[in-house]
């Protein structure tokens, strides 16, 4: 995705064919990989003006777009989230475009099991001198530490 002037207005290759579409990013489901969006080309001029007004709100960059829209009442008296929900689509992690539904969602992509990498040789090396009994090596100093106290 390519970032734009507004946090929620991005370009994304929706269909995996190398063509970027401008979208309004409603929500990203990081757990599964689904992206809830509205295609900007599906909006008419009145809806684009409404979206510009919503994206221009002072708290729009601090919250997900669905949360911002839930707090806005449009001039026609409808809640913005309720009004724009009819245009929301979901791009699943596998690349399918579906309508949002409580009974249907994307699945987490499971990667095939990889062969175990060969384990490194863990033999003990005798490069360091071994301390004698009763002799404690000084621990390595990790920083400048405190300056010495003046004994006056």
Residue pairs with C-beta under 8 A, 6 or more apart in sequence:
1 10
1 11
1 12
1 25
2 10
2 11
2 12
2 20
3 10
4 10
4 11
4 22
6 55
6 60
6 61
7 25
7 60
7 61
8 24
8 25
8 26
8 55
8 60
8 64
8 65
8 68
9 22
9 23
9 24
9 25
9 40
9 55
10 22
10 23
10 25
11 20
11 21
11 22
11 23
12 20
12 21
12 23
12 25
12 35
12 37
12 91
13 19
13 20
13 21
14 21
14 23
14 37
14 39
14 91
14 97
15 95
15 97
16 95
21 39
21 40
21 41
22 39
22 40
22 41
23 37
23 38
23 39
23 40
24 37
24 38
24 40
24 51
24 65
25 35
25 36
25 37
25 65
26 36
26 37
26 38
26 64
26 65
26 66
26 69
26 88
27 35
27 36
27 64
27 65
27 66
28 34
28 35
28 36
29 35
29 36
29 105
29 106
31 108
32 92
32 93
32 105
32 106
32 107
32 108
33 92
33 93
33 106
33 108
33 109
34 90
34 91
34 92
34 93
34 105
34 106
35 90
35 91
36 66
36 88
36 89
36 90
36 100
37 88
37 89
37 90
37 91
38 84
38 87
38 88
38 89
39 87
39 89
40 48
42 87
43 51
43 87
47 84
50 74
50 80
54 60
54 65
54 68
54 69
54 72
54 80
57 68
57 72
59 68
60 68
66 81
69 79
69 80
69 81
69 84
70 79
70 80
70 81
72 79
72 80
72 81
73 79
73 80
74 80
74 83
76 83
85 100
88 99
88 100
89 97
89 98
89 99
89 100
90 97
90 98
90 99
90 100
90 105
90 106
91 97
92 98
92 105
92 106
92 107
93 106
93 107
93 108
93 109
94 106
94 107
94 109
96 106
98 104
131 137
